[in-house]
Amino acid sequence: MQMTLPETGFLRLPQIIGNPDAIPPVPPLIPVKKSCWWAGVKTGRFPKPVKLGPRVTVWRVEDIRALIARA
C-alpha cells in the first residue's frame, strides 16, 4: 500500500519511516530505522526537520518528495 503525499504540508517521522505497530500499519516512504534517519539528518543525507513545538518535529512534504526523487 503506497501512501499518497499531499502537494504541500508536513509529515511526522512515523509517516516517513513507517510504523508497523500502528492500527492500521503505516508503510514506510523511506525504509530506514529511526536511528539511521536521525544520523542521516545530522550528516545532511536526509532533510532538516521543522520544529512546530517543543515535542513536535515535522518535515516538509516537498523535501521528502525531493529525497524520494533523488533515490
Long-range contacts (C-beta under 8 A, 24 or more apart in sequence): 1-27, 2-27, 3-27, 3-29, 5-29, 5-61, 5-64, 5-65, 6-61, 7-61, 8-60, 8-61, 8-62, 9-60, 9-61, 10-50, 10-52, 10-58, 10-59, 10-60, 10-61, 11-58, 11-59, 11-61, 11-64, 12-56, 12-57, 12-58, 12-59, 13-37, 13-57, 13-59, 16-59, 16-64, 29-64, 29-68, 30-64, 30-67, 30-68
